[in-house]
Amino acid sequence: MNLAPGKLNVNLMATQWKVRATEVTPQRTAVIVIAILLGVVGGFALRIPLLAIMALGFFSPILFEYFAGKKCEVSDVGATAGFSTITWDRVKSVKVEENAVQLSPFESESRLDATRGVRLVFDANVDREGVMEIIRSHLGKDVRFLGG
């Protein structure tokens, strides 16, 4: 196989996995179904079918990620979870939790971590130590590790 120079994109230190929220937190399924039903039934009860359609439209991205799963990836460039991406040079702190790692652009814990950072969730099929090794290898010495 003859490849032109610069066309080969080999990422030796990358790993990706998919986590389904229904497997990690099955108790949330009932809450989501009730919220959808309340929105749809409420729209029809008020005789505003457009409200019911808007409720379904509002919940559709949440439902898609919840039931289809969230793709997580750690590569040489950065980390991605769903639609959130952060590059390694932007990571200022890492919060290690029981079944997740929060990569944050802030030096200490912040309420904005959920929207500005990336939360990598692990399930039983993910090599957690391998992922943490990749994360540590790409971070600088000035990055703070929070939690256990």
C-alpha positions as CSV (number, residue, x, y, z in Angstrom):
1,M,0.0,0.0,0.0
2,N,1.5,3.3,-1.1
3,L,0.4,6.3,1.0
4,A,1.3,9.9,0.3
5,P,3.3,11.7,3.0
6,G,1.1,13.4,5.5
7,K,-1.9,11.4,4.7
8,L,-1.5,8.8,7.4
9,N,-3.1,9.8,10.7
10,V,-2.0,7.2,13.3
11,N,-3.1,7.8,16.8
12,L,-1.2,5.3,19.0
13,M,-2.5,6.5,22.3
14,A,-6.3,6.6,21.8
15,T,-9.1,4.7,23.3
16,Q,-12.8,5.1,22.9
17,W,-15.9,3.5,24.5
18,K,-19.6,4.0,24.7
19,V,-21.6,4.3,27.9
20,R,-25.3,3.9,28.1
21,A,-26.9,5.9,30.9
22,T,-29.6,3.3,31.2
23,E,-27.0,0.8,32.3
24,V,-25.1,3.2,34.7
25,T,-28.2,4.9,36.2
26,P,-31.3,2.8,35.5
27,Q,-33.4,4.7,38.2
28,R,-33.4,7.8,36.0
29,T,-35.4,6.1,33.3
30,A,-38.7,6.4,35.3
31,V,-38.1,10.1,35.9
32,I,-37.4,10.8,32.2
33,V,-40.5,8.8,31.1
34,I,-42.7,10.6,33.6
35,A,-41.4,14.0,32.5
36,I,-42.1,13.3,28.9
37,L,-45.6,12.0,29.6
38,L,-46.3,15.1,31.7
39,G,-45.2,17.3,28.9
40,V,-47.2,15.5,26.2
41,V,-50.4,14.9,28.3
42,G,-50.2,18.5,29.6
43,G,-50.1,19.9,26.1
44,F,-53.1,17.9,25.0
45,A,-54.9,18.6,28.3
46,L,-54.5,22.3,27.7
47,R,-55.7,21.8,24.2
48,I,-52.4,23.1,22.8
49,P,-51.0,20.2,20.7
50,L,-48.1,22.5,19.7
51,L,-47.0,22.4,23.4
52,A,-47.0,18.6,23.3
53,I,-44.8,18.6,20.1
54,M,-42.5,21.2,21.7
55,A,-42.1,19.0,24.8
56,L,-41.1,16.0,22.6
57,G,-38.7,18.3,20.7
58,F,-37.2,19.6,23.9
59,F,-36.6,16.1,25.3
60,S,-35.4,14.4,22.1
61,P,-31.7,15.3,22.4
62,I,-31.7,14.2,26.0
63,L,-33.5,10.9,25.1
64,F,-31.1,10.2,22.3
65,E,-28.0,10.5,24.5
66,Y,-29.7,8.6,27.3
67,F,-30.9,5.6,25.4
68,A,-28.4,5.5,22.5
69,G,-25.3,6.1,24.7
70,K,-22.6,8.6,25.0
71,K,-19.3,8.1,23.1
72,C,-16.2,8.9,25.1
73,E,-12.8,9.2,23.6
74,V,-9.3,10.0,24.9
75,S,-6.7,10.7,22.3
76,D,-3.4,12.6,21.7
77,V,-5.4,15.8,21.0
78,G,-7.8,15.8,24.0
79,A,-10.8,14.1,25.5
80,T,-14.4,13.9,24.1
81,A,-17.6,12.9,25.8
82,G,-20.7,13.2,23.7
83,F,-20.7,16.7,22.2
84,S,-18.2,18.1,24.7
85,T,-14.5,18.3,23.8
86,I,-11.5,19.6,25.7
87,T,-7.8,19.8,24.5
88,W,-5.0,18.8,26.9
89,D,-3.6,22.3,27.0
90,R,-6.9,23.6,28.4
91,V,-7.1,21.1,31.3
92,K,-6.3,22.8,34.6
93,S,-7.7,20.2,37.0
94,V,-8.9,16.6,37.1
95,K,-11.5,15.4,39.5
96,V,-11.4,11.6,40.0
97,E,-14.6,10.0,41.1
98,E,-15.8,6.4,41.6
99,N,-17.1,5.9,38.1
100,A,-16.1,9.0,36.3
101,V,-13.3,11.6,35.7
102,Q,-14.1,15.3,35.2
103,L,-11.5,17.2,33.1
104,S,-11.9,20.9,33.9
105,P,-10.5,24.1,32.5
106,F,-10.7,25.7,36.0
107,E,-8.0,25.2,38.7
108,S,-10.5,24.5,41.4
109,E,-14.0,23.0,41.5
110,S,-16.6,25.2,39.8
111,R,-20.3,25.1,39.0
112,L,-19.3,25.6,35.4
113,D,-17.4,22.3,35.2
114,A,-20.6,20.6,33.8
115,T,-20.7,22.9,30.9
116,R,-17.1,23.8,30.2
117,G,-15.3,20.6,31.1
118,V,-15.6,17.0,29.9
119,R,-16.9,14.2,32.1
120,L,-15.7,10.8,31.1
121,V,-18.0,8.1,32.6
122,F,-16.7,4.5,33.0
123,D,-18.7,1.3,33.1
124,A,-17.5,-2.3,33.8
125,N,-16.2,-2.7,30.2
126,V,-13.7,0.2,30.3
127,D,-10.0,-0.2,31.3
128,R,-10.1,2.7,33.8
129,E,-6.4,2.5,34.7
130,G,-5.5,2.5,31.0
131,V,-7.5,5.6,30.4
132,M,-6.1,7.3,33.5
133,E,-2.6,6.5,32.3
134,I,-3.3,8.2,28.9
135,I,-4.7,11.2,30.7
136,R,-1.7,11.5,33.0
137,S,0.7,11.2,30.1
138,H,-0.8,14.2,28.3
139,L,-1.2,16.6,31.2
140,G,1.4,19.0,32.5
141,K,2.8,19.2,36.0
142,D,0.7,22.2,36.9
143,V,-2.6,20.3,36.6
144,R,-4.3,19.6,39.9
145,F,-5.8,16.2,40.7
146,L,-8.8,16.4,43.0
147,G,-10.6,13.6,44.7
148,G,-9.5,10.0,45.2
